Amino acid sequence: MNFRFCFALILSFNFCWPSSSNAKENAAWIKSTSFRGRDPITKKIHTPKDVEDLALRLKTNHIRYAYIFAGPYGNDGHLPDYAFSQKAKESIALLKQKYPEIKILPWIGGVQNKTVHLERTEWIKNAIADTTKLIKVMSVDGVHLDVEYILYPENKFNHEKLNANDYSGHWVKFHKQLRLALPEAFISSVVVSTATNTKPWKHKHTLSEIKELSPVIDQMSFMFYETSLMELKVYKGSLKEQVQQIKDLKSFASNRSKFLIGLGIFSEEKRLQSYRDLGFKNLPLTLKLLQEAEQEIGQNKSVIDGLAIYCEWMTTDLEWGQLRNHLR
């Protein structure tokens, strides 16, 4: 993901999930440091103690799924060498030793028409081969796919390579091809909110596409942010609609997916200000609205299966402490 946000400014209201909520489904996006052995930006060496601290942080905060960045796919469809490194193997083993319940899902993908080319047969072949190799040789539980089609800014990518309408079909097909290659693996994916009024800066998949994938993958995270919603009433209604859509998706007999919602308070980026209104799009209020939506739609039973947190590396100890009760 090429956006940033941090969890902060937690207000002092008590939030509790409905009684049937399963906290084991919570997830967090984690940068590639554990696999590379160093921070890709600061170049600071990542030690075994750092990996142990990560395991403790995830366990303490009820995070079951670790989306550790292991990408992006290259122009040829191959994954980077560091994803298969000895350091990555050591970090995976240590994470599982310290937190046996953790499910490690390497976070892979990229941007269509940049390094992702879902319309190219050879690219698909290489991507599926490397993803299969990643799961089989790295002792991970599956993968978290984050394949995106950027709509803004319009001139950044050449949309003539594969337009948005054609992209959707290729996106669905790629997930299905990956499932055929990996029938037993845990496959997670991420999309922007599918609520009617949201207008994100990334391609918005239809509910029919999500429904088509729900028997194929194991987990779907909906990013409920950068929605272009600038009125609280519309924002509240859209969140309620997203919860209702998830309930409807779970009602289909063919569904195998668990559904998560990504929440948070964002760092401002000038180029994306038109997609955000931090006056009300903050974590405390969204949690409150989500609680209300679940109580109404689920009749005091949980509808969503957990929260997906972007991102682990920007969340301080204080913020984890403030979030902990919301993640149970």
C-alpha positions as MATLAB code, in Angstrom:
seq = 'MNFRFCFALILSFNFCWPSSSNAKENAAWIKSTSFRGRDPITKKIHTPKDVEDLALRLKTNHIRYAYIFAGPYGNDGHLPDYAFSQKAKESIALLKQKYPEIKILPWIGGVQNKTVHLERTEWIKNAIADTTKLIKVMSVDGVHLDVEYILYPENKFNHEKLNANDYSGHWVKFHKQLRLALPEAFISSVVVSTATNTKPWKHKHTLSEIKELSPVIDQMSFMFYETSLMELKVYKGSLKEQVQQIKDLKSFASNRSKFLIGLGIFSEEKRLQSYRDLGFKNLPLTLKLLQEAEQEIGQNKSVIDGLAIYCEWMTTDLEWGQLRNHLR';
ca = [
       0.000    0.000    0.000;
       1.280    3.412   -0.854;
      -0.563    5.355    1.816;
       0.343    6.105    5.436;
      -1.637    6.457    8.549;
      -1.147    6.037   12.246;
      -3.442    5.164   15.101;
      -3.656    7.979   17.586;
      -5.990   10.303   19.443;
      -8.007    7.583   21.108;
     -10.868    9.111   23.065;
     -11.963    7.820   26.435;
     -15.159    5.975   25.607;
     -15.624    2.267   26.291;
     -16.021    0.205   23.134;
     -16.845   -3.502   23.205;
     -17.486   -5.783   20.290;
     -20.745   -7.726   20.356;
     -20.457  -10.914   22.385;
     -19.792  -13.309   19.508;
     -16.847  -11.357   18.061;
     -13.771  -13.454   17.350;
     -10.669  -11.425   18.079;
      -8.481  -14.105   16.508;
      -9.267  -12.668   13.080;
      -7.486   -9.315   13.626;
      -4.651   -8.513   11.216;
      -1.883   -5.950   10.823;
       0.246   -4.771    7.923;
       3.947   -5.034    8.790;
       6.899   -3.686    6.825;
       9.541   -5.892    5.218;
      12.220   -5.395    7.890;
      11.823   -8.877    9.375;
      12.369  -10.487    5.975;
      15.162   -8.187    4.790;
      17.109   -8.157    8.056;
      17.300   -4.368    7.962;
      15.010   -1.400    7.675;
      14.629   -0.563    3.957;
      14.621    3.176    4.702;
      16.907    3.742    7.710;
      19.108    0.684    6.940;
      19.059   -0.177   10.664;
      19.878   -3.858   11.248;
      16.930   -5.930   12.425;
      18.008   -8.250   15.244;
      16.448  -11.429   16.675;
      15.418   -9.300   19.674;
      13.465   -7.072   17.291;
      11.649  -10.126   15.933;
      10.881  -11.323   19.457;
       9.532   -7.886   20.326;
       7.312   -7.985   17.236;
       5.922  -11.384   18.235;
       5.140  -10.119   21.734;
       3.529   -6.955   20.368;
       1.276   -8.919   18.031;
       0.316  -11.449   20.692;
      -0.341   -8.829   23.371;
      -2.577   -6.894   21.006;
      -4.602   -9.856   19.740;
      -3.263   -9.764   16.174;
      -3.530  -13.192   14.614;
      -2.632  -12.465   10.985;
       0.702  -10.827   10.173;
       0.766   -9.253    6.712;
       4.557   -8.914    6.375;
       5.559   -7.098    3.200;
       7.364   -9.408    0.773;
       6.864   -7.617   -2.531;
       6.095   -6.082   -4.813;
       5.876   -8.372   -7.798;
       8.337   -7.256  -10.458;
       7.580   -6.323  -14.048;
       8.231   -9.961  -14.957;
       5.927  -11.299  -12.228;
       8.696  -12.554   -9.951;
       8.924  -11.736   -6.266;
      12.072  -10.066   -4.859;
      14.939  -12.223   -3.626;
      14.656  -11.030   -0.018;
      11.271  -12.743    0.283;
      13.120  -16.083    0.039;
      16.179  -15.102    2.084;
      17.735  -16.995    4.965;
      16.966  -14.008    7.187;
      13.295  -14.273    6.259;
      13.323  -17.985    7.154;
      14.943  -17.252   10.510;
      12.462  -14.494   11.323;
       9.483  -16.687   10.411;
      10.775  -19.506   12.631;
      11.386  -17.143   15.543;
       7.975  -15.472   15.211;
       6.271  -18.857   15.311;
       8.389  -19.995   18.225;
       7.469  -16.950   20.302;
       3.851  -16.758   19.123;
       2.712  -20.214   17.929;
      -0.814  -19.018   17.119;
       0.368  -16.389   14.621;
      -0.537  -16.838   10.965;
       2.131  -15.337    8.716;
       0.773  -14.132    5.385;
       3.436  -12.419    3.265;
       1.990   -9.192    1.863;
       2.515   -9.294   -1.898;
       1.073   -7.517   -4.912;
       1.647   -4.119   -6.447;
       0.063   -1.611   -8.806;
      -1.497   -2.631  -12.097;
       0.209   -1.026  -15.126;
       3.303   -0.319  -12.997;
       4.804   -3.668  -12.010;
       1.618   -5.741  -12.023;
       0.375   -6.898  -15.436;
      -2.603   -9.179  -14.953;
      -3.302   -9.139  -18.698;
       0.018  -10.852  -19.536;
       0.103  -14.647  -19.608;
       3.826  -14.866  -18.838;
       3.489  -12.424  -15.925;
       0.676  -14.514  -14.428;
       2.720  -17.688  -14.861;
       5.725  -16.237  -13.029;
       3.642  -14.623  -10.292;
       1.801  -17.849   -9.487;
       5.028  -19.859   -9.595;
       6.806  -17.518   -7.173;
       3.771  -17.267   -4.871;
       3.558  -21.057   -4.777;
       7.287  -21.256   -4.059;
       6.951  -18.660   -1.283;
       4.367  -20.716    0.564;
       6.067  -24.055    0.044;
       9.652  -23.145    0.978;
       9.192  -20.389    3.568;
       6.949  -22.142    6.128;
       4.265  -19.469    5.924;
       0.535  -20.061    6.209;
      -0.558  -18.382    2.996;
      -0.391  -14.943    1.381;
      -2.064  -11.563    1.613;
      -2.700  -10.135   -1.867;
      -2.725   -6.364   -2.314;
      -3.145   -5.747   -6.036;
      -4.295   -2.201   -6.799;
      -5.487   -0.152   -9.757;
      -4.724    3.532   -9.097;
      -7.203    6.082  -10.429;
      -5.485    9.195   -9.031;
      -3.470   10.961  -10.231;
      -4.742   10.134  -13.687;
      -1.454   10.747  -15.479;
       0.694    8.631  -13.149;
       0.043    5.310  -14.865;
      -0.816    4.456  -18.429;
      -4.388    3.232  -18.093;
      -4.441    2.326  -21.782;
      -2.366   -0.756  -20.937;
      -5.332   -2.253  -19.105;
      -8.385   -0.147  -18.368;
     -10.308   -0.377  -15.106;
     -13.263   -2.268  -16.548;
     -11.077   -5.007  -18.013;
      -8.880   -5.051  -14.908;
     -11.722   -6.304  -12.699;
     -12.115   -9.536  -14.634;
      -8.378  -10.188  -14.641;
      -8.244   -9.494  -10.886;
     -10.929  -12.080  -10.152;
      -9.324  -14.585  -12.517;
      -5.906  -14.182  -10.872;
      -7.325  -15.085   -7.459;
      -9.003  -18.148   -8.935;
      -5.819  -19.237  -10.693;
      -3.894  -18.841   -7.470;
      -6.440  -20.979   -5.620;
      -6.089  -23.736   -8.229;
      -2.327  -23.675   -7.743;
      -2.637  -23.550   -3.942;
      -5.769  -25.489   -2.945;
      -4.813  -25.742    0.740;
      -3.183  -22.338    1.334;
      -4.768  -19.469    3.234;
      -5.430  -16.701    0.708;
      -6.245  -13.203    1.935;
      -6.986  -10.155   -0.195;
      -7.807   -6.481    0.275;
     -10.187   -4.064   -1.442;
     -11.456   -0.540   -0.901;
     -14.893   -0.061    0.621;
     -17.759   -1.258   -1.548;
     -20.351    1.028    0.067;
     -22.355    2.897   -2.580;
     -21.311    6.489   -1.836;
     -17.599    5.934   -1.286;
     -15.325    7.305   -4.016;
     -11.766    6.089   -3.315;
      -8.700    6.924   -5.388;
      -8.247    3.243   -6.199;
     -10.460    1.065   -8.346;
     -13.623    0.015   -6.548;
     -14.660   -3.579   -7.059;
     -18.320   -4.482   -7.296;
     -20.180   -6.582   -4.787;
     -20.763   -9.187   -7.479;
     -16.994   -9.528   -7.887;
     -16.533   -9.879   -4.140;
     -19.333  -12.462   -4.048;
     -17.654  -14.376   -6.878;
     -14.417  -14.507   -4.880;
     -15.930  -15.313   -1.476;
     -16.006  -19.097   -2.143;
     -12.414  -18.930   -3.416;
     -10.413  -17.016   -0.793;
     -10.287  -17.238    2.987;
     -10.206  -13.604    4.034;
     -11.113  -10.180    2.650;
     -10.168   -6.857    4.253;
     -12.215   -3.783    3.340;
     -10.309   -0.496    3.608;
     -12.866    1.919    5.035;
     -10.909    5.122    4.556;
      -9.981    7.606    1.833;
     -13.624    7.421    0.848;
     -14.233   11.048   -0.336;
     -17.094   11.218    2.150;
     -17.201   14.711    3.619;
     -20.445   14.600    5.592;
     -20.762   12.706    8.851;
     -24.300   11.520    8.084;
     -23.197   10.003    4.771;
     -20.085    8.512    6.369;
     -22.175    6.892    9.109;
     -24.662    5.551    6.575;
     -21.897    4.177    4.373;
     -20.249    2.362    7.277;
     -23.604    0.844    8.165;
     -24.066   -0.177    4.521;
     -20.605   -1.814    4.511;
     -21.530   -3.875    7.581;
     -24.828   -4.888    5.949;
     -22.990   -5.909    2.771;
     -20.661   -8.088    4.825;
     -23.619   -9.705    6.557;
     -25.205  -10.428    3.175;
     -21.968  -11.898    1.818;
     -21.675  -14.194    4.838;
     -25.230  -15.435    4.310;
     -24.405  -17.170    1.040;
     -23.938  -20.913    1.445;
     -20.917  -20.902   -0.863;
     -19.016  -18.283    1.146;
     -15.767  -19.389    2.804;
     -14.330  -15.939    3.559;
     -13.891  -14.028    6.771;
     -14.369  -10.269    6.439;
     -12.285   -7.597    8.162;
     -12.553   -3.806    8.172;
      -9.480   -1.566    8.107;
      -9.727    1.516   10.330;
      -7.489    4.319   11.507;
      -6.517    7.957   11.783;
      -4.488    9.176    8.840;
      -1.488   11.403    8.385;
      -2.485   14.150    5.994;
      -1.122   14.024    2.466;
      -1.941   17.150    0.493;
      -2.603   15.260   -2.717;
      -5.266   13.138   -0.970;
      -6.993   15.772    1.153;
     -10.069   15.666   -1.057;
     -10.516   11.998   -0.073;
     -10.445   12.621    3.690;
     -12.047   14.690    6.407;
     -10.189   14.075    9.634;
     -12.701   16.182   11.497;
     -14.834   13.071   11.837;
     -12.905   10.261   10.119;
     -10.977    9.282   13.206;
     -10.599    5.965   14.917;
     -12.651    6.638   18.091;
     -15.688    7.877   16.192;
     -15.464    5.154   13.554;
     -15.268    2.475   16.248;
     -18.343    3.952   17.906;
     -20.246    4.047   14.621;
     -19.132    0.501   13.811;
     -20.363   -0.689   17.187;
     -23.727    0.928   16.565;
     -23.971   -0.585   13.074;
     -23.166   -4.076   14.332;
     -25.666   -3.808   17.162;
     -28.404   -2.745   14.765;
     -27.633   -5.039   11.835;
     -26.345   -8.032   13.774;
     -28.847   -7.670   16.608;
     -25.993   -7.636   19.139;
     -24.108  -10.374   17.312;
     -20.844   -9.649   15.520;
     -20.982   -9.217   11.765;
     -17.385   -8.411   10.893;
     -14.715  -10.931   11.824;
     -12.056   -8.491   13.015;
     -10.051   -5.363   12.298;
      -7.144   -4.954    9.899;
      -4.626   -2.405   11.157;
      -2.444   -0.314    8.899;
       0.161   -0.218   10.171;
       2.161   -1.979   12.867;
       5.361    0.028   12.437;
       3.700    3.404   12.972;
       1.773    2.425   16.090;
       3.436    3.407   19.378;
       3.294    1.444   22.632;
       0.885    4.040   23.983;
      -1.385    3.676   20.974;
      -1.316   -0.119   21.195;
      -2.390    0.224   24.818;
      -5.262    2.444   23.780;
      -6.311    0.046   21.025;
      -5.965   -3.195   22.946;
      -9.515   -3.451   24.259;
     -10.940   -2.751   20.799;
      -9.014   -5.686   19.327;
     -10.231   -8.342   21.749;
];
